[in-house]
Amino acid sequence: MKILGKFVSVIIVLVAIAGVGAVVLPNMTKNKHSELAMALDNVNPMVKTETVYASTNAKPVRHFIGGGGEDEYTYQLLTYNAEGKSRTLTFDSQWRLKPQKYLKILTKGQNVESWGAIARETVPSGVRQNLMMA
């Protein structure tokens, strides 16, 4: 009986630690540009997928040659979701982004799952105002 009680106690402690971690980690990884932040956001069920928008006025923070010999660019962009909340995202592109364009980006925390250029008119007006002031 004592072993069963200890086992249950250990399980309760582990579940509590996992629960606190799942709630606290998204705030700890926000605007962090490390592989660890991206990995934690990727596996955390509390981090939801969301759409954010960015302006392409930033220059690449890094240019390098990829494994296949192609040009690669790393960008850090200030993004806004439809509610106006901001976050900075880092992602790689095989293309140099054209200035003064808009991107629609699907993210899961710090992970950029997909992105694409969109017309100015399709960016929510509040987001567009935030991007123009940034």
Z-matrix of the N, CA and C atoms (Angstrom, degrees):
N
C 1 1.450
C 2 1.524 1 112.09
N 3 1.342 2 116.53 1 -38.27
C 4 1.458 3 119.60 2 179.91
C 5 1.523 4 110.74 3 -63.87
N 6 1.332 5 117.04 4 -38.00
C 7 1.467 6 121.02 5 -179.68
C 8 1.524 7 109.83 6 -65.34
N 9 1.322 8 116.80 7 -42.39
C 10 1.461 9 120.75 8 179.22
C 11 1.529 10 110.66 9 -63.07
N 12 1.315 11 117.31 10 -41.18
C 13 1.467 12 121.44 11 178.35
C 14 1.519 13 111.69 12 -62.99
N 15 1.333 14 116.97 13 -42.26
C 16 1.465 15 120.66 14 177.98
C 17 1.526 16 110.64 15 -65.73
N 18 1.332 17 116.10 16 -39.97
C 19 1.464 18 120.76 17 179.26
C 20 1.531 19 110.35 18 -61.50
N 21 1.325 20 116.56 19 -45.81
C 22 1.464 21 121.01 20 179.33
C 23 1.531 22 109.97 21 -63.32
N 24 1.321 23 117.56 22 -40.72
C 25 1.469 24 121.14 23 178.40
C 26 1.523 25 111.33 24 -61.75
N 27 1.322 26 116.64 25 -42.95
C 28 1.465 27 120.99 26 179.10
C 29 1.524 28 110.25 27 -63.50
N 30 1.315 29 117.26 28 -43.00
C 31 1.468 30 121.66 29 179.02
C 32 1.529 31 110.15 30 -61.83
N 33 1.326 32 117.52 31 -43.99
C 34 1.466 33 121.12 32 -179.98
C 35 1.526 34 110.53 33 -62.27
N 36 1.324 35 117.26 34 -43.59
C 37 1.465 36 121.17 35 178.94
C 38 1.528 37 110.48 36 -62.94
N 39 1.328 38 117.87 37 -43.90
C 40 1.466 39 121.10 38 -179.96
C 41 1.525 40 111.74 39 -63.79
N 42 1.315 41 116.75 40 -41.39
C 43 1.467 42 120.60 41 178.11
C 44 1.531 43 110.12 42 -64.83
N 45 1.326 44 117.40 43 -40.84
C 46 1.466 45 120.78 44 178.45
C 47 1.524 46 111.00 45 -63.58
N 48 1.325 47 117.51 46 -43.50
C 49 1.465 48 121.31 47 178.77
C 50 1.525 49 110.39 48 -62.66
N 51 1.334 50 117.01 49 -44.54
C 52 1.467 51 120.87 50 179.48
C 53 1.529 52 110.75 51 -63.48
N 54 1.323 53 117.09 52 -40.64
C 55 1.462 54 120.66 53 179.71
C 56 1.515 55 112.52 54 -64.77
N 57 1.321 56 116.48 55 -45.37
C 58 1.466 57 120.44 56 177.88
C 59 1.525 58 109.86 57 -63.58
N 60 1.323 59 116.81 58 -42.42
C 61 1.465 60 120.73 59 179.00
C 62 1.514 61 112.18 60 -61.24
N 63 1.325 62 116.54 61 -41.43
C 64 1.464 63 120.30 62 -178.89
C 65 1.523 64 111.77 63 -65.51
N 66 1.324 65 117.17 64 -31.23
C 67 1.461 66 121.07 65 -179.52
C 68 1.529 67 111.55 66 -84.75
N 69 1.321 68 117.97 67 -39.37
C 70 1.469 69 122.46 68 -174.87
C 71 1.527 70 112.11 69 -80.79
N 72 1.327 71 118.14 70 -37.92
C 73 1.465 72 121.37 71 -173.80
C 74 1.528 73 115.14 72 -57.98
N 75 1.342 74 120.41 73 -39.46
C 76 1.466 75 117.84 74 179.89
C 77 1.531 76 113.13 75 -57.56
N 78 1.323 77 117.43 76 -35.99
C 79 1.469 78 119.85 77 177.89
C 80 1.519 79 111.58 78 -73.65
N 81 1.320 80 117.24 79 -28.91
C 82 1.460 81 120.56 80 179.55
C 83 1.528 82 111.76 81 -76.46
N 84 1.325 83 118.12 82 -26.29
C 85 1.464 84 120.94 83 -177.32
C 86 1.526 85 113.00 84 -94.89
N 87 1.325 86 117.85 85 -11.53
C 88 1.470 87 120.66 86 -178.08
C 89 1.526 88 110.22 87 -59.85
N 90 1.326 89 115.33 88 131.05
C 91 1.469 90 124.07 89 179.64
C 92 1.520 91 113.93 90 64.70
N 93 1.317 92 117.91 91 15.75
C 94 1.467 93 121.72 92 173.88
C 95 1.524 94 107.02 93 -94.05
N 96 1.316 95 116.71 94 142.76
C 97 1.458 96 120.55 95 -172.50
C 98 1.521 97 112.33 96 -114.98
N 99 1.324 98 116.81 97 28.58
C 100 1.461 99 120.00 98 -177.35
C 101 1.527 100 110.72 99 -98.60
N 102 1.315 101 114.28 100 161.17
C 103 1.469 102 120.16 101 175.26
C 104 1.530 103 109.99 102 -62.53
N 105 1.338 104 117.08 103 -35.34
C 106 1.463 105 121.06 104 179.61
C 107 1.525 106 110.80 105 -62.76
N 108 1.324 107 117.52 106 -44.63
C 109 1.468 108 120.74 107 179.05
C 110 1.522 109 110.65 108 -60.56
N 111 1.323 110 116.48 109 -42.78
C 112 1.465 111 119.94 110 179.72
C 113 1.525 112 111.00 111 -65.82
N 114 1.340 113 117.31 112 -41.28
C 115 1.464 114 120.87 113 -179.79
C 116 1.526 115 110.81 114 -65.20
N 117 1.330 116 117.24 115 -43.02
C 118 1.466 117 120.34 116 179.43
C 119 1.523 118 111.22 117 -63.93
N 120 1.321 119 117.54 118 -43.69
C 121 1.464 120 120.56 119 178.32
C 122 1.525 121 111.42 120 -63.88
N 123 1.309 122 116.53 121 -35.33
C 124 1.462 123 121.04 122 -177.59
C 125 1.523 124 112.19 123 -64.59
N 126 1.339 125 117.90 124 -36.75
C 127 1.468 126 120.60 125 -176.25
C 128 1.520 127 113.14 126 -97.68
N 129 1.324 128 118.18 127 -9.61
C 130 1.458 129 121.26 128 -176.78
C 131 1.531 130 110.22 129 -80.63
N 132 1.346 131 117.80 130 117.81
C 133 1.468 132 119.86 131 -179.18
C 134 1.532 133 113.29 132 -69.17
N 135 1.329 134 118.11 133 -15.93
C 136 1.461 135 120.90 134 178.83
C 137 1.532 136 112.24 135 -79.75
N 138 1.330 137 117.21 136 -15.63
C 139 1.467 138 121.10 137 178.65
C 140 1.526 139 107.57 138 -88.16
N 141 1.303 140 115.83 139 116.39
C 142 1.464 141 121.54 140 -177.05
C 143 1.529 142 111.11 141 -93.54
N 144 1.310 143 115.18 142 154.61
C 145 1.458 144 121.27 143 173.96
C 146 1.527 145 107.92 144 -75.58
N 147 1.329 146 116.55 145 135.13
C 148 1.462 147 119.71 146 178.20
C 149 1.521 148 110.25 147 -144.25
N 150 1.317 149 114.47 148 160.65
C 151 1.457 150 121.58 149 177.10
C 152 1.521 151 108.56 150 -100.23
N 153 1.324 152 115.31 151 131.55
C 154 1.465 153 121.51 152 175.95
C 155 1.525 154 108.19 153 -127.72
N 156 1.313 155 115.36 154 165.24
C 157 1.463 156 121.32 155 -177.23
C 158 1.520 157 109.36 156 -127.45
N 159 1.330 158 116.08 157 147.94
C 160 1.464 159 121.39 158 -179.88
C 161 1.518 160 109.95 159 -143.19
N 162 1.306 161 114.25 160 157.70
C 163 1.457 162 122.47 161 171.63
C 164 1.523 163 107.37 162 -98.76
N 165 1.317 164 117.30 163 146.82
C 166 1.473 165 120.37 164 -176.80
C 167 1.521 166 112.50 165 -93.85
N 168 1.306 167 118.06 166 28.35
C 169 1.459 168 120.62 167 -177.54
C 170 1.525 169 113.65 168 -78.77
N 171 1.317 170 118.15 169 -6.62
C 172 1.470 171 120.85 170 -179.82
C 173 1.524 172 110.73 171 -83.23
N 174 1.321 173 114.97 172 145.45
C 175 1.464 174 120.27 173 174.29
C 176 1.524 175 108.12 174 -85.41
N 177 1.333 176 117.61 175 155.64
C 178 1.463 177 118.60 176 177.98
C 179 1.530 178 110.49 177 -61.98
N 180 1.331 179 115.50 178 142.82
C 181 1.463 180 119.49 179 176.62
C 182 1.526 181 110.77 180 -85.40
N 183 1.338 182 115.27 181 -13.02
C 184 1.461 183 119.30 182 179.78
C 185 1.523 184 109.41 183 -157.55
N 186 1.310 185 116.24 184 143.29
C 187 1.456 186 122.90 185 173.79
C 188 1.518 187 106.50 186 -128.10
N 189 1.331 188 117.08 187 131.24
C 190 1.460 189 120.29 188 179.87
C 191 1.518 190 109.59 189 -149.39
N 192 1.307 191 115.46 190 168.19
C 193 1.463 192 121.67 191 177.57
C 194 1.522 193 107.62 192 -98.03
N 195 1.338 194 116.31 193 123.25
C 196 1.453 195 121.76 194 -178.82
C 197 1.516 196 112.62 195 -72.34
N 198 1.321 197 115.68 196 175.83
C 199 1.464 198 122.28 197 -177.87
C 200 1.514 199 113.74 198 -59.23
N 201 1.319 200 117.86 199 -29.59
C 202 1.460 201 121.92 200 179.33
C 203 1.520 202 112.84 201 -92.52
N 204 1.328 203 117.28 202 9.62
C 205 1.453 204 121.00 203 179.47
C 206 1.519 205 114.51 204 85.73
N 207 1.324 206 117.60 205 5.47
C 208 1.462 207 121.04 206 -178.17
C 209 1.533 208 110.79 207 -90.01
N 210 1.325 209 115.46 208 154.89
C 211 1.462 210 120.48 209 174.61
C 212 1.521 211 109.39 210 -68.01
N 213 1.315 212 116.62 211 139.62
C 214 1.466 213 123.33 212 174.81
C 215 1.522 214 107.69 213 -130.79
N 216 1.318 215 115.91 214 142.89
C 217 1.457 216 121.95 215 179.42
C 218 1.521 217 108.53 216 -127.22
N 219 1.326 218 116.41 217 138.12
C 220 1.459 219 121.80 218 174.82
C 221 1.523 220 108.06 219 -107.83
N 222 1.331 221 115.27 220 129.17
C 223 1.463 222 121.61 221 -179.71
C 224 1.527 223 110.14 222 -119.15
N 225 1.321 224 116.32 223 145.66
C 226 1.462 225 123.40 224 167.74
C 227 1.517 226 106.15 225 -118.46
N 228 1.323 227 115.45 226 114.40
C 229 1.465 228 119.94 227 -175.45
C 230 1.520 229 111.25 228 -120.58
N 231 1.319 230 115.90 229 139.34
C 232 1.453 231 121.91 230 171.36
C 233 1.524 232 106.63 231 -78.57
N 234 1.324 233 116.57 232 125.22
C 235 1.460 234 121.19 233 -177.14
C 236 1.525 235 109.85 234 -122.07
N 237 1.330 236 115.07 235 159.89
C 238 1.462 237 121.95 236 176.49
C 239 1.520 238 108.47 237 -134.45
N 240 1.350 239 115.97 238 141.29
C 241 1.456 240 119.06 239 172.44
C 242 1.528 241 108.45 240 -90.00
N 243 1.321 242 117.05 241 179.72
C 244 1.466 243 121.24 242 -175.18
C 245 1.530 244 112.38 243 -63.02
N 246 1.348 245 117.39 244 -24.29
C 247 1.463 246 121.32 245 178.79
C 248 1.529 247 112.31 246 -85.73
N 249 1.331 248 117.36 247 -3.15
C 250 1.456 249 121.10 248 178.69
C 251 1.517 250 115.35 249 90.86
N 252 1.336 251 117.93 250 5.66
C 253 1.467 252 120.58 251 177.71
C 254 1.524 253 108.94 252 -77.97
N 255 1.328 254 115.17 253 135.65
C 256 1.467 255 119.35 254 -176.50
C 257 1.520 256 111.80 255 -102.34
N 258 1.312 257 114.86 256 156.87
C 259 1.463 258 122.88 257 170.94
C 260 1.516 259 107.02 258 -160.22
N 261 1.316 260 115.68 259 151.79
C 262 1.456 261 121.32 260 177.44
C 263 1.517 262 108.41 261 -98.96
N 264 1.313 263 116.65 262 129.51
C 265 1.463 264 122.00 263 179.33
C 266 1.520 265 110.14 264 -117.56
N 267 1.316 266 115.40 265 146.86
C 268 1.460 267 122.39 266 174.68
C 269 1.517 268 107.63 267 -116.73
N 270 1.329 269 116.54 268 132.32
C 271 1.462 270 119.52 269 176.24
C 272 1.515 271 110.13 270 -153.22
N 273 1.324 272 114.92 271 160.16
C 274 1.460 273 122.17 272 179.58
C 275 1.521 274 109.98 273 -101.64
N 276 1.316 275 114.99 274 149.11
C 277 1.456 276 121.88 275 178.08
C 278 1.524 277 109.05 276 -139.69
N 279 1.310 278 115.98 277 145.62
C 280 1.462 279 120.18 278 174.52
C 281 1.527 280 110.85 279 -86.50
N 282 1.321 281 116.19 280 -0.31
C 283 1.460 282 121.19 281 179.33
C 284 1.515 283 109.66 282 -125.14
N 285 1.305 284 115.50 283 145.02
C 286 1.463 285 120.73 284 171.94
C 287 1.529 286 106.23 285 -76.30
N 288 1.316 287 117.02 286 128.68
C 289 1.458 288 121.02 287 -177.34
C 290 1.525 289 110.84 288 -73.50
N 291 1.316 290 115.76 289 135.74
C 292 1.465 291 120.58 290 177.10
C 293 1.529 292 108.51 291 -74.29
N 294 1.338 293 117.09 292 135.75
C 295 1.470 294 119.16 293 -178.76
C 296 1.525 295 112.12 294 -69.25
N 297 1.324 296 114.19 295 156.16
C 298 1.455 297 123.61 296 175.90
C 299 1.525 298 113.13 297 62.14
N 300 1.323 299 115.38 298 37.42
C 301 1.463 300 122.27 299 173.57
C 302 1.526 301 107.51 300 -119.09
N 303 1.321 302 116.02 301 172.48
C 304 1.456 303 121.17 302 179.37
C 305 1.522 304 109.70 303 -120.91
N 306 1.339 305 114.86 304 145.29
C 307 1.458 306 121.49 305 177.89
C 308 1.517 307 109.94 306 -118.88
N 309 1.318 308 115.27 307 142.99
C 310 1.457 309 122.87 308 169.44
C 311 1.521 310 104.83 309 -107.88
N 312 1.338 311 116.68 310 122.30
C 313 1.457 312 121.83 311 -171.85
C 314 1.523 313 109.20 312 -122.81
N 315 1.325 314 116.88 313 128.92
C 316 1.460 315 122.34 314 174.76
C 317 1.523 316 107.31 315 -95.97
N 318 1.335 317 116.49 316 121.82
C 319 1.463 318 120.84 317 -176.24
C 320 1.519 319 111.62 318 -126.24
N 321 1.312 320 114.48 319 157.91
C 322 1.470 321 122.69 320 166.01
C 323 1.517 322 104.10 321 -128.59
N 324 1.324 323 115.63 322 93.62
C 325 1.460 324 119.94 323 -173.19
C 326 1.519 325 109.47 324 66.33
N 327 1.332 326 116.36 325 -125.14
C 328 1.463 327 121.01 326 -179.62
C 329 1.527 328 112.64 327 -85.91
N 330 1.316 329 117.96 328 -2.18
C 331 1.466 330 121.48 329 179.59
C 332 1.516 331 110.80 330 -85.46
N 333 1.310 332 116.46 331 125.67
C 334 1.461 333 121.19 332 172.81
C 335 1.519 334 106.44 333 -90.67
N 336 1.327 335 116.07 334 111.13
C 337 1.459 336 120.45 335 -177.99
C 338 1.519 337 111.54 336 -85.15
N 339 1.327 338 116.98 337 -36.80
C 340 1.465 339 120.88 338 175.64
C 341 1.523 340 108.28 339 -161.63
N 342 1.318 341 115.32 340 159.45
C 343 1.457 342 120.45 341 177.66
C 344 1.512 343 109.06 342 -155.94
N 345 1.320 344 114.85 343 158.10
C 346 1.451 345 119.95 344 177.22
C 347 1.515 346 110.61 345 -164.81
N 348 1.317 347 115.81 346 155.37
C 349 1.464 348 121.79 347 177.61
C 350 1.522 349 109.18 348 -73.05
N 351 1.321 350 115.77 349 142.34
C 352 1.462 351 121.05 350 178.77
C 353 1.526 352 109.13 351 -134.30
N 354 1.315 353 115.10 352 161.93
C 355 1.465 354 120.76 353 177.62
C 356 1.527 355 109.86 354 -71.68
N 357 1.299 356 116.19 355 146.97
C 358 1.464 357 122.82 356 -179.43
C 359 1.528 358 110.96 357 -53.39
N 360 1.320 359 117.49 358 -39.52
C 361 1.462 360 122.49 359 -176.34
C 362 1.524 361 113.02 360 -65.86
N 363 1.322 362 118.08 361 -21.39
C 364 1.468 363 120.18 362 -178.03
C 365 1.529 364 112.74 363 -88.18
N 366 1.329 365 117.23 364 -7.49
C 367 1.466 366 120.98 365 175.86
C 368 1.525 367 107.52 366 -79.05
N 369 1.350 368 118.81 367 129.27
C 370 1.468 369 119.52 368 177.86
C 371 1.536 370 110.89 369 -53.05
N 372 1.326 371 116.97 370 139.15
C 373 1.474 372 120.89 371 -171.76
C 374 1.524 373 112.88 372 -58.23
N 375 1.331 374 118.67 373 -40.78
C 376 1.464 375 120.68 374 178.38
C 377 1.515 376 111.97 375 -63.61
N 378 1.312 377 116.06 376 -38.84
C 379 1.467 378 121.02 377 177.93
C 380 1.524 379 109.49 378 -66.78
N 381 1.307 380 116.48 379 -43.12
C 382 1.470 381 121.06 380 -179.80
C 383 1.533 382 110.57 381 -59.46
N 384 1.332 383 116.97 382 -41.11
C 385 1.467 384 120.58 383 178.08
C 386 1.528 385 110.69 384 -63.36
N 387 1.339 386 117.23 385 -43.41
C 388 1.467 387 120.54 386 177.74
C 389 1.519 388 111.07 387 -61.02
N 390 1.324 389 116.71 388 -42.36
C 391 1.463 390 120.28 389 -178.34
C 392 1.524 391 111.43 390 -67.36
N 393 1.320 392 117.33 391 -34.60
C 394 1.466 393 120.05 392 -179.96
C 395 1.526 394 111.09 393 -71.82
N 396 1.336 395 117.70 394 -29.08
C 397 1.464 396 121.10 395 179.93
C 398 1.526 397 111.96 396 -83.12
N 399 1.322 398 116.83 397 -19.75
C 400 1.475 399 120.02 398 -176.50
C 401 1.512 400 111.88 399 -72.83
